[in-house]
Structure formats: structure tokens, C-alpha cells
Amino acid sequence: MAKEKDVSKKKFFQCEKCGHGYLDKETAIKCYLFCEKNETCSTKITKKAVHFPSLPTHLSNIDEK
């Protein structure tokens, strides 16, 4: 659901679905649950992110046309 990460001596909790990082575990879990249910990210939740992945993992299987 949410795993703790330590990057440059700063800890955050990362959504295991999309990769966004948050300062608190509760927000990371909310993000995970939203991503799991909707297969997309919530802008309301991700505006609280402190770490942004280059491409969310749940979007990595999109075929290019």
C-alpha cells in the first residue's frame, strides 16, 4: 500500500501504485486506494505530494500509437 522511503535524508511515504511520495502515511494510503479503484491519480491527493515519479507505474503499460 504505502512504503517508507528515505531520499537525501528526507523520509516520505510512497504510493505503491503510482509512485507519488507524501510526508504522512495516511495520505499515501489514500492515494493508493484511489489509484487502485480508479486506475488514475487524484489531483486533490497528488497536490500534497512531495515526490513525483517521472511516469506513474500504473500508466507504464500504455501502448504508443
MARMAR-67556 format. One record per atom (N, C-alpha, C): x, y, z. Coordinates in steps of 0.2 Angstrom, whole numbers, plus 5000, padded with zeros to 4 digits. Layout:
<recs>
XYZ/...
</recs>
This chain:
<recs>
500449945000/500050005000/500450065000/500850075005/501250135006/501950115009/502450125006/503150105009/503550175011/503950165016/504350225018/504950225014/505150285012/505750295008/506150345011/506850345010/507250395013/507750415007/507650475005/507950505000/508350575002/508950575001/509350635003/509150655011/509150605015/509050605022/508350635024/507850635019/507150655020/506750595019/506350585024/505850525024/505250545021/504950505017/504250515014/503950445013/503250445012/502950385011/502650385004/502850325000/502650324993/502150274992/501650304987/501150264985/501450204980/501250144982/501550084978/501250074971/500650114970/500350114964/500650164959/500650224961/500850274956/501550304957/501850294963/502550314965/502550384968/502050424969/502050494972/502250484979/502550524982/502850524989/502450574993/502350564999/501950605004/502350605011/502250665015/502550665021/502250625026/501550605025/501250565030/500950495027/500950445031/500750385028/500050385026/499650415030/498850415028/498750445021/499050495019/498950525013/499250475007/499750445009/500050395004/499550335003/499250315009/498750255008/498150285004/497850345006/497350375002/497450374994/498050394993/498250394986/498250324983/498550274986/498550204984/497850184983/497350194988/496650164987/496350204981/496450264980/496150304974/496450274968/497050264967/497350234961/497150164960/497050124965/496850054964/496150054961/495750094964/495050094962/494850124955/495250184954/495150224948/495650214942/496150184943/496750174938/496950244936/496950294940/497150354939/497350394945/497650454945/497850484951/497350544952/497250554959/496850614961/497250674961/497050724958/497350794958/497250824965/496750804969/496650834975/497150804980/497350734979/497850704983/498550724981/498650714975/499350724972/499650794973/499150844974/499450914976/499750914982/499750864987/500050864993/500750824992/500850794987/501450754986/502150804986/502650764989/503250794990/503850764985/503550704982/504050674977/503550654971/503850664965/503450654959/503850604955/503550544953/503950504949/503850524941/504350504937/504350534930/503750504927/503550444928/502950414925/502650364930/502050384932/501650334937/501650264934/501850224939/501850154937/501250124934/500650144936/500050114933/499950144926/500350194924/500250214917/500750184912/501250144915/501850124911/501650074906/501050044906/500849994901/500450024895/500450084895/500050114889/500450104883/500150084878/500450074871/500450134867/501050144864/501150204860/500850194853/500550244850/500250234843/500650264838/
</recs>
